[in-house]
């Protein structure tokens, strides 16, 4: 499976949305995941190659009583992210198809 930078960005943004909705801080994620806060900050930085793992997302979903799917790219979840909130369904489908292709290794990093 290839790495999809867009997948990682969207996942981090969806975690951040949940974090804000719950009135929590990055330090709270750090405690839940058992990792240093600076690592969590790197995950949320566009310039870093750090990312949330499936294990991280699982732990957050259990702790926050949130479905794991709420952290993954989908049409509904893209609508929660400001930069995607005003695009139409066809554009969202194109984005999701591209992410899927990247995960399969059909695309190179951009």
Secondary structure, DSSP 8 states (H G I E B T S, - for coil): ----HHHHHHHHHHHHHHHHHTT--HHHHHHHHTS-HHHHHHHT-TT------HHHHHHHHHHHT--GGGGS--HHHHTTSGGGTTS-HHHHHHHHHHHHHHHHT-S---
